[in-house]
Amino acid sequence: MAAGVPARPLLRGSGAPINEELGSAVALLVMRAFGLAAVPRPEHGPAEIGEWDSFGTLKLIVSLEEELKIALSADEVARVARVSDLVDLVDAARRRAASV
């Protein structure tokens, strides 16, 4: 679902609302962790970002945990196929932390 001019997505395919602020923050952290020249697009992942290897994944986890005050497992992050999946993972981690 999208709305506005220009149109922006309001819902994911699952019907869950998109948190644009979180998406931007995660994309910026991905850029910094991997030393990219530009913020990656939501559909970019390890296949498009050469630095997103096993060592890069560890750097990314540390960056996300320190900046966003969450806990992520290396196994969870290793299954991420694109930045938008990482946003979903971070969102779930934040919800878990808030419920404790």
N, C-alpha and C positions, 0 to 999 in steps of 0.2 A: 504494500500500500504506500502511496506517495501523495504529497500535497505541497502547495506553495508554488511560487514563481521565482526562480526556477524550481521545478519539482524536486523534492528531496524525499528519500525513503522514510517512512514512519514506522513500518513494521517489517520484521524479517519474514521469511517464508513460513516460519513456525508460528507467526502471529505475535512474537515477543517484541516489545518496543526496542528500538535502537537508541542507545545512549551515545549521542554524537560526541559529547565531551569525553567520555571514556574511550571511544574509538580513536579520537584525535590524540589523546594522551598516550595510548598504547602504540599507535603508529609512530609518534614522535620518539618514544622510547626504543622502538625497533630501529629507527634511523640512527639514533645515538649509539645504541649497543653495537651495531654493525658498522658504524662509521660511514653511513651512506650519504650521498650528496643531496638526496631529496627524500621526502617522506614517502614511504611505500604505499601503494594503493591497497585497499582491502582485499583484493583478490590475489595479491602477491604473496608468495610463500617461499619455502626453501628452494623450489625449482627455479624461481626468478631471482632470488637473492643468494649469490654465491657464498657470502659470509655466513649464511644460516646453516652451518654445519654443526657437528657435535660440540666443538669448542664454543662456537658462536651461541649455541643454545644455552650453554652454561652462563655465558656473559649476559644473555637476555634474561634468564631467570633471576640472576642476582639484581639486575637493573630494575625489573618489575617488582621484585619483592621489596627492595630498598625504597623505591620511589612511591609505590602504592600501598606499602605496609600489608602485604598479603603473603600467603604461603602457597607455592606451586611445587608439584612433583615433576622431576625430570621426565618421568614416563608420560605424564599428561602433556607436557609441552612437546615432547618428541612426536606425539601423534597429530600435532597441529599441521594442517596443510596450507593455511593462508592466514594473513593478518586478521581477517574477520573472525576466524576460528579462535585465534588468540584472544581477541576481545571478548568472545563468549566465555572462554576459560577464565579470564581475569574477572569478568562479571560474576561468574559462579563462585569464584574464590572470595570475592568481596561479600557476596551474600552469605556464604558460610561463616565468614569472620564476624559479620554483623549479628548472626543468630546465636553466637556463643556467649 
